[in-house]
Amino acid sequence: MEPPPPPHRHKKCRTAEAAVPGGEEEEEAKDALISLPPDVLDGVLTRLGLRDAVRTSALSRAWRRRRARRWPPSTASSSAACPGRVRSFSAYVDKLTTRRAHDWILVLARRGVESLDLASPIHNHLAVHSSVFSCDRLAYLNLFACDIPPLPPGFAGFPNLRSLTLDHVWLRAGGEYQLEEIIENSPLLEMLVLSGIFIDGDDIINWVIRAPNLQHLTICSPNDYGWNLLDLPRLRSAVIDLWDYLGGRDFAEFLGKLLHVRKLHLFVSYQPSNGAKILETLPCTFDSLKSLKSLKLYMDFCELPAILTIFCLLRNAPNLEKLKIMITDNEQKVEANGVFQNAEWTGGMCANLQIVQITRISWLPNEMSFIELILSKASLLRTISVTHGDKCLMSNEDALSELLKYKRASPQAQILFKGKADGY
């Protein structure tokens, strides 16, 4: 005969359950919290201090995953919360999280972060902690709207850095030398984007971009900060967006350092008040250049310097296959008709040109003469596509009727009219 069950078994279970603080009520509270919308949960975590944010991991696995996506481990409890490496970290740092950003970077430097992306509101720059220069395993570094601190003594560089993007960042006086040292001490750098750089001080300090493994370069700036290019044998594409021809410096020499590019976006404006020289010759030939994708001159076909620049580039790009011109000025200030433009043409120009795109045309005589010249000379041309801007000298119907009369050197050349351009 089996012995009877122990007395008061069910009562004991109920007593133990009642002894746990919170009991069912606490579990229900946890379920209610995790059922909140993700943006509400993120808002809760954003308003917590580092220590309290990490402590939310005890609520449930779901909270732990949410916290891990939102926060790096805190300095105080990093060994318990995240004992391994943090390979990638991205954060938008607003006013609520600014004071915590220094803690993040300190922890990330210790955790061997490989990809770091920090952004802040354009009107509330983030002062980046100098410990960012201790992240020696970084392969990707993107900073937007940040103040860059001076380099610490003994800066050893970024030996693994492959991509560096500095967008709307501020540097102190002499920051040119700081950029030079960062780039030169990143031997594996393949992509460099300098967009909207601002450096304190009025004097231009000439400095050099040396990056033997660089494959893509972007320089976008309203100011000339004295950059020079040197030792870029692997450069394949470049975006040069400047408000003037590098002030009074030799713009032709600057462009000559882009010798190996295959794809070039060029946005420049001629400013004679700055002592800029008209670009008529270049010290080299862009034999590798196959896609002059976007040539944006703020005066386009309206002033002589811009027209001469276009022909200078075409003469020095014998293998060019694709040309895109975006027009921004619709007030013709000088007449450069077919006779003038034909005199600028040399043998072998546009011999491989196949695709031409002209955006925001106004049907000005200089523009029409250029299209006529291309059609009559480019023997491999396949298409010329055209969009018009807000102001046109003649109707689209009359302009297209005129274009269809032009002689074509290529029997397969087509003129594609795509209507009005959407914008810049």
C-alpha positions as a printed NumPy array, in Angstrom:
array([[  0.   ,   0.   ,   0.   ],
       [  1.43 ,   3.396,  -1.095],
       [  2.131,   5.962,   1.606],
       [ -0.22 ,   8.946,   1.665],
       [  1.025,  12.205,   0.116],
       [  2.77 ,  14.698,   2.404],
       [  0.246,  16.802,   4.253],
       [ -0.303,  20.48 ,   3.376],
       [  1.589,  20.177,   0.071],
       [ -0.593,  22.619,  -1.832],
       [ -0.73 ,  24.96 ,   1.103],
       [  3.07 ,  25.074,   1.226],
       [  3.244,  26.079,  -2.476],
       [  0.762,  28.832,  -1.946],
       [  2.705,  30.072,   1.06 ],
       [  5.987,  30.131,  -0.897],
       [  4.352,  31.993,  -3.755],
       [  2.958,  34.554,  -1.379],
       [  6.409,  35.022,   0.154],
       [  7.89 ,  36.279,  -3.157],
       [  7.576,  40.086,  -3.235],
       [  5.342,  41.226,  -6.036],
       [  4.286,  37.721,  -7.122],
       [  1.783,  37.684,  -9.949],
       [  1.407,  41.455,  -9.782],
       [  5.114,  41.935, -10.6  ],
       [  4.961,  39.557, -13.573],
       [  1.881,  41.347, -14.885],
       [  3.702,  44.665, -14.56 ],
       [  6.648,  43.297, -16.546],
       [  4.315,  42.047, -19.274],
       [  2.58 ,  45.407, -19.409],
       [  5.903,  47.23 , -19.728],
       [  7.275,  45.089, -22.54 ],
       [  3.979,  45.366, -24.429],
       [  4.467,  49.121, -24.776],
       [  5.289,  50.428, -28.291],
       [  9.021,  50.338, -29.159],
       [  9.298,  54.145, -29.349],
       [  7.846,  54.441, -25.838],
       [ 10.346,  51.854, -24.532],
       [ 13.199,  53.718, -26.186],
       [ 11.94 ,  56.934, -24.619],
       [ 12.03 ,  55.319, -21.183],
       [ 15.593,  54.078, -21.716],
       [ 16.726,  57.447, -23.055],
       [ 15.656,  59.165, -19.833],
       [ 17.412,  56.711, -17.551],
       [ 20.941,  57.038, -16.327],
       [ 23.522,  54.505, -17.455],
       [ 23.296,  52.419, -14.283],
       [ 19.483,  52.314, -14.238],
       [ 19.358,  51.517, -17.963],
       [ 21.59 ,  48.494, -17.457],
       [ 19.488,  47.358, -14.465],
       [ 16.419,  47.079, -16.742],
       [ 18.072,  43.942, -18.157],
       [ 16.784,  42.096, -15.08 ],
       [ 13.157,  42.646, -16.114],
       [ 13.193,  40.128, -18.955],
       [ 15.14 ,  38.969, -21.985],
       [ 13.12 ,  41.314, -24.17 ],
       [ 14.15 ,  44.297, -22.038],
       [ 17.754,  43.119, -22.146],
       [ 17.668,  42.998, -25.95 ],
       [ 16.032,  46.416, -26.112],
       [ 18.636,  47.909, -23.776],
       [ 21.494,  46.32 , -25.71 ],
       [ 20.279,  47.864, -28.962],
       [ 19.93 ,  51.283, -27.373],
       [ 22.9  ,  51.449, -25.009],
       [ 26.493,  50.325, -24.823],
       [ 27.571,  48.882, -21.464],
       [ 28.142,  51.481, -18.779],
       [ 31.553,  52.103, -17.315],
       [ 30.419,  50.888, -13.932],
       [ 28.936,  47.573, -15.   ],
       [ 30.502,  46.808, -18.377],
       [ 32.022,  43.501, -17.318],
       [ 28.657,  42.166, -16.202],
       [ 26.494,  43.66 , -18.947],
       [ 28.712,  43.128, -21.979],
       [ 31.911,  41.17 , -21.386],
       [ 32.74 ,  40.861, -25.118],
       [ 33.657,  43.274, -27.886],
       [ 31.358,  45.894, -29.377],
       [ 32.01 ,  45.734, -33.096],
       [ 29.582,  48.408, -34.299],
       [ 27.955,  51.399, -32.612],
       [ 25.678,  54.087, -34.073],
       [ 23.915,  56.856, -32.156],
       [ 22.097,  60.124, -32.704],
       [ 23.113,  62.275, -29.747],
       [ 20.512,  64.865, -28.79 ],
       [ 20.403,  67.167, -25.758],
       [ 19.157,  64.376, -23.491],
       [ 22.054,  62.071, -24.283],
       [ 24.938,  64.514, -24.779],
       [ 26.35 ,  64.058, -21.298],
       [ 26.409,  60.276, -21.734],
       [ 28.28 ,  60.299, -25.037],
       [ 31.669,  60.593, -23.31 ],
       [ 30.926,  57.456, -21.301],
       [ 29.958,  55.62 , -24.45 ],
       [ 33.175,  56.473, -26.288],
       [ 35.303,  55.519, -23.282],
       [ 33.658,  52.105, -23.124],
       [ 33.77 ,  51.611, -26.896],
       [ 37.5  ,  52.328, -26.965],
       [ 38.027,  49.556, -24.385],
       [ 35.73 ,  47.158, -26.217],
       [ 37.62 ,  47.374, -29.525],
       [ 34.847,  49.026, -31.554],
       [ 35.349,  48.657, -35.31 ],
       [ 32.566,  50.874, -36.673],
       [ 31.551,  54.14 , -34.998],
       [ 28.822,  56.466, -36.297],
       [ 27.954,  59.543, -34.215],
       [ 25.57 ,  62.312, -35.249],
       [ 24.044,  65.273, -33.443],
       [ 21.668,  68.118, -34.344],
       [ 23.309,  70.643, -36.655],
       [ 22.561,  73.447, -34.162],
       [ 23.824,  71.52 , -31.121],
       [ 27.214,  70.071, -31.966],
       [ 28.545,  67.149, -30.008],
       [ 31.961,  67.735, -28.447],
       [ 33.591,  64.381, -29.123],
       [ 35.71 ,  62.975, -26.29 ],
       [ 39.421,  62.63 , -27.061],
       [ 39.202,  58.913, -26.238],
       [ 37.906,  58.453, -29.804],
       [ 41.553,  58.599, -30.847],
       [ 42.17 ,  55.509, -28.696],
       [ 39.83 ,  53.384, -30.804],
       [ 42.714,  51.786, -32.647],
       [ 40.586,  48.987, -34.136],
       [ 38.288,  51.35 , -35.991],
       [ 37.674,  50.466, -39.622],
       [ 34.781,  52.917, -40.171],
       [ 34.399,  56.33 , -38.532],
       [ 31.508,  58.665, -39.398],
       [ 30.997,  61.943, -37.53 ],
       [ 28.21 ,  64.415, -38.299],
       [ 27.826,  67.802, -36.577],
       [ 30.641,  67.177, -34.123],
       [ 33.436,  69.243, -32.599],
       [ 36.738,  67.424, -33.006],
       [ 39.144,  67.679, -30.049],
       [ 42.908,  68.18 , -30.529],
       [ 44.958,  65.062, -31.064],
       [ 46.34 ,  63.644, -27.807],
       [ 50.132,  63.449, -27.35 ],
       [ 51.535,  60.302, -28.871],
       [ 48.602,  59.722, -31.246],
       [ 49.438,  56.443, -32.993],
       [ 46.877,  56.748, -35.773],
       [ 44.131,  54.398, -36.947],
       [ 46.013,  51.39 , -38.363],
       [ 42.789,  49.624, -39.474],
       [ 40.72 ,  52.589, -40.674],
       [ 39.257,  52.111, -44.17 ],
       [ 36.517,  54.77 , -44.282],
       [ 36.499,  58.243, -42.722],
       [ 33.552,  60.628, -43.108],
       [ 33.642,  64.053, -41.461],
       [ 30.44 ,  65.931, -42.246],
       [ 29.81 ,  69.394, -40.798],
       [ 32.538,  69.052, -38.204],
       [ 34.408,  71.849, -36.453],
       [ 38.124,  71.907, -35.723],
       [ 40.176,  74.403, -33.777],
       [ 42.774,  76.709, -35.324],
       [ 45.46 ,  74.621, -36.967],
       [ 43.002,  71.807, -37.6  ],
       [ 44.476,  71.413, -41.086],
       [ 47.568,  69.792, -39.59 ],
       [ 45.354,  67.599, -37.435],
       [ 43.498,  66.3  , -40.504],
       [ 46.783,  65.737, -42.263],
       [ 48.105,  63.632, -39.388],
       [ 44.918,  61.566, -39.038],
       [ 44.863,  60.747, -42.761],
       [ 48.583,  60.065, -43.023],
       [ 48.438,  57.724, -40.023],
       [ 45.594,  55.681, -41.502],
       [ 47.561,  53.575, -44.01 ],
       [ 44.595,  51.411, -45.088],
       [ 42.229,  54.339, -45.763],
       [ 40.144,  53.718, -48.903],
       [ 37.334,  56.282, -48.591],
       [ 37.661,  59.878, -47.375],
       [ 34.737,  62.31 , -47.203],
       [ 35.376,  65.878, -46.039],
       [ 32.052,  67.691, -46.319],
       [ 31.323,  71.053, -44.747],
       [ 34.553,  71.176, -42.742],
       [ 34.983,  74.321, -40.635],
       [ 38.345,  75.3  , -39.158],
       [ 38.818,  78.243, -36.788],
       [ 41.204,  81.006, -37.802],
       [ 41.526,  83.27 , -40.828],
       [ 44.85 ,  82.149, -42.278],
       [ 45.036,  79.347, -44.843],
       [ 47.561,  76.682, -43.891],
       [ 48.632,  74.559, -46.845],
       [ 48.542,  70.868, -46.016],
       [ 48.636,  67.601, -47.905],
       [ 46.301,  64.627, -48.253],
       [ 48.558,  61.58 , -48.446],
       [ 46.707,  58.281, -48.72 ],
       [ 48.377,  55.664, -50.93 ],
       [ 45.391,  53.262, -50.731],
       [ 42.644,  55.86 , -51.159],
       [ 40.047,  54.87 , -53.768],
       [ 37.358,  57.531, -53.265],
       [ 37.715,  61.174, -52.24 ],
       [ 35.033,  63.785, -51.545],
       [ 35.881,  67.399, -50.793],
       [ 32.839,  69.633, -50.368],
       [ 33.519,  73.067, -48.942],
       [ 32.593,  76.742, -49.325],
       [ 36.104,  77.67 , -48.168],
       [ 39.602,  76.929, -49.343],
       [ 41.349,  75.285, -46.402],
       [ 44.631,  74.825, -48.206],
       [ 44.27 ,  71.164, -49.132],
       [ 46.75 ,  69.71 , -51.588],
       [ 46.715,  66.215, -53.023],
       [ 49.741,  63.957, -53.112],
       [ 50.429,  60.265, -53.587],
       [ 46.96 ,  58.995, -54.565],
       [ 47.904,  56.234, -57.034],
       [ 44.79 ,  54.093, -56.38 ],
       [ 42.194,  56.877, -56.528],
       [ 39.309,  55.819, -58.766],
       [ 36.524,  58.308, -58.059],
       [ 36.346,  61.851, -56.732],
       [ 33.722,  64.457, -55.878],
       [ 35.114,  67.991, -55.828],
       [ 32.488,  70.532, -54.79 ],
       [ 33.995,  73.982, -54.277],
       [ 32.557,  77.476, -54.325],
       [ 35.57 ,  78.799, -56.194],
       [ 38.659,  77.625, -58.049],
       [ 40.606,  77.291, -54.785],
       [ 40.853,  81.045, -54.433],
       [ 44.01 ,  82.319, -56.09 ],
       [ 45.813,  78.963, -56.07 ],
       [ 46.567,  76.84 , -59.122],
       [ 43.36 ,  74.898, -59.743],
       [ 44.853,  73.15 , -62.78 ],
       [ 47.626,  71.727, -60.598],
       [ 45.036,  70.585, -58.05 ],
       [ 43.01 ,  68.75 , -60.716],
       [ 46.202,  67.227, -62.057],
       [ 46.511,  65.176, -58.872],
       [ 43.294,  63.353, -59.833],
       [ 45.131,  61.753, -62.702],
       [ 43.942,  58.164, -62.091],
       [ 40.223,  58.752, -61.503],
       [ 37.654,  56.939, -63.607],
       [ 34.686,  58.882, -62.299],
       [ 34.695,  62.585, -61.489],
       [ 31.962,  64.838, -60.122],
       [ 33.102,  68.429, -60.45 ],
       [ 31.124,  71.327, -58.977],
       [ 33.041,  74.592, -59.082],
       [ 32.339,  78.287, -59.52 ],
       [ 34.683,  80.805, -61.066],
       [ 35.273,  83.773, -58.739],
       [ 37.61 ,  86.305, -60.381],
       [ 37.422,  88.475, -57.247],
       [ 39.475,  85.775, -55.472],
       [ 42.222,  85.888, -58.068],
       [ 41.139,  82.645, -59.729],
       [ 42.694,  81.901, -63.096],
       [ 40.703,  80.758, -66.113],
       [ 41.162,  77.031, -66.575],
       [ 42.443,  76.681, -70.129],
       [ 45.073,  73.962, -69.799],
       [ 45.805,  71.004, -67.553],
       [ 49.216,  69.511, -66.764],
       [ 48.035,  65.968, -67.514],
       [ 45.628,  63.81 , -69.482],
       [ 42.902,  61.861, -67.73 ],
       [ 43.428,  58.634, -69.637],
       [ 41.496,  56.592, -67.04 ],
       [ 38.502,  58.921, -66.909],
       [ 35.462,  57.206, -68.413],
       [ 32.65 ,  58.951, -66.607],
       [ 32.699,  62.677, -66.06 ],
       [ 29.344,  62.145, -64.45 ],
       [ 28.524,  65.609, -63.267],
       [ 30.183,  68.832, -64.322],
       [ 28.406,  71.58 , -62.461],
       [ 29.612,  75.095, -63.107],
       [ 27.62 ,  77.881, -61.563],
       [ 27.933,  79.952, -64.745],
       [ 27.756,  77.056, -67.176],
       [ 27.464,  78.274, -70.779],
       [ 26.78 ,  81.847, -69.749],
       [ 30.316,  83.127, -69.091],
       [ 33.606,  82.521, -70.862],
       [ 35.547,  80.923, -67.937],
       [ 32.944,  78.178, -67.512],
       [ 32.805,  77.42 , -71.236],
       [ 36.61 ,  77.25 , -71.479],
       [ 36.668,  74.921, -68.458],
       [ 34.295,  72.487, -70.156],
       [ 36.412,  72.351, -73.299],
       [ 39.621,  72.061, -71.276],
       [ 38.287,  68.993, -69.475],
       [ 36.969,  67.417, -72.671],
       [ 40.332,  67.867, -74.393],
       [ 42.082,  66.118, -71.503],
       [ 39.695,  63.16 , -71.186],
       [ 40.155,  61.226, -74.448],
       [ 38.437,  58.064, -73.168],
       [ 35.382,  59.804, -71.769],
       [ 32.183,  57.817, -72.302],
       [ 29.601,  59.706, -70.235],
       [ 29.158,  63.437, -69.672],
       [ 26.562,  65.065, -67.432],
       [ 26.182,  68.823, -67.164],
       [ 23.839,  70.497, -64.704],
       [ 23.05 ,  74.096, -65.614],
       [ 22.273,  76.631, -62.916],
       [ 22.592,  80.012, -64.657],
       [ 20.141,  81.101, -67.333],
       [ 21.426,  84.606, -68.059],
       [ 23.847,  84.516, -70.976],
       [ 26.531,  87.155, -70.426],
       [ 28.798,  86.431, -73.383],
       [ 28.186,  85.045, -76.85 ],
       [ 30.08 ,  81.841, -77.596],
       [ 28.445,  80.659, -80.797],
       [ 29.208,  77.681, -82.972],
       [ 32.205,  79.366, -84.621],
       [ 33.819,  80.093, -81.256],
       [ 33.139,  76.625, -79.834],
       [ 34.291,  74.883, -82.995],
       [ 37.616,  76.714, -82.67 ],
       [ 38.017,  75.163, -79.191],
       [ 37.544,  71.655, -80.581],
       [ 40.642,  69.563, -81.183],
       [ 41.183,  66.255, -82.947],
       [ 40.278,  63.243, -80.849],
       [ 37.93 ,  65.135, -78.532],
       [ 34.923,  63.043, -77.428],
       [ 36.078,  60.163, -79.649],
       [ 34.562,  57.657, -77.18 ],
       [ 31.664,  59.75 , -75.894],
       [ 28.436,  57.752, -75.861],
       [ 26.025,  59.363, -73.374],
       [ 25.388,  63.051, -72.684],
       [ 22.928,  64.399, -70.125],
       [ 22.148,  68.1  , -69.886],
       [ 19.898,  69.164, -67.028],
       [ 17.97 ,  72.449, -66.618],
       [ 18.714,  73.834, -70.059],
       [ 17.236,  77.22 , -70.995],
       [ 17.677,  76.852, -74.773],
       [ 20.214,  79.682, -74.817],
       [ 22.244,  80.116, -78.035],
       [ 25.469,  78.976, -76.325],
       [ 23.764,  75.806, -75.055],
       [ 22.25 ,  75.039, -78.46 ],
       [ 25.631,  75.558, -80.133],
       [ 27.255,  73.096, -77.729],
       [ 24.662,  70.397, -78.445],
       [ 25.05 ,  70.965, -82.187],
       [ 28.833,  70.622, -81.872],
       [ 28.603,  67.366, -79.879],
       [ 26.146,  65.858, -82.358],
       [ 28.345,  66.769, -85.308],
       [ 31.637,  65.509, -83.799],
       [ 30.966,  62.525, -81.468],
       [ 30.963,  59.539, -83.817],
       [ 30.062,  56.964, -81.12 ],
       [ 27.308,  59.009, -79.507],
       [ 24.175,  57.055, -78.573],
       [ 21.981,  59.527, -76.658],
       [ 21.716,  63.141, -75.629],
       [ 19.031,  63.52 , -72.957],
       [ 17.799,  66.986, -72.069],
       [ 15.61 ,  68.507, -69.346],
       [ 14.687,  72.173, -69.171],
       [ 14.622,  74.569, -66.229],
       [ 12.175,  77.222, -65.079],
       [ 13.171,  79.909, -67.576],
       [ 13.442,  79.149, -71.284],
       [ 14.402,  81.495, -74.112],
       [ 12.162,  79.68 , -76.608],
       [  9.372,  77.155, -76.496],
       [ 10.22 ,  73.489, -76.087],
       [  8.591,  72.714, -79.439],
       [ 10.736,  75.245, -81.318],
       [ 13.898,  74.112, -79.51 ],
       [ 13.311,  70.429, -80.278],
       [ 12.492,  71.233, -83.886],
       [ 15.844,  73.03 , -84.128],
       [ 17.75 ,  70.165, -82.485],
       [ 16.313,  67.633, -84.941],
       [ 17.856,  69.592, -87.837],
       [ 21.415,  69.268, -86.529],
       [ 23.856,  67.034, -88.397],
       [ 24.834,  63.834, -86.543],
       [ 28.219,  62.143, -86.806],
       [ 26.793,  58.978, -85.246],
       [ 23.924,  57.276, -87.102],
       [ 22.616,  55.845, -83.81 ],
       [ 22.558,  59.159, -81.942],
       [ 19.186,  59.954, -80.38 ],
       [ 17.885,  63.117, -78.715],
       [ 15.72 ,  62.364, -75.662],
       [ 13.628,  65.188, -74.233],
       [ 12.559,  64.469, -70.653],
       [ 10.559,  67.589, -69.871],
       [ 11.143,  69.837, -66.887],
       [ 13.817,  68.974, -64.326],
       [ 12.54 ,  68.175, -60.832],
       [ 15.218,  70.247, -59.104],
       [ 18.894,  70.299, -58.281]])
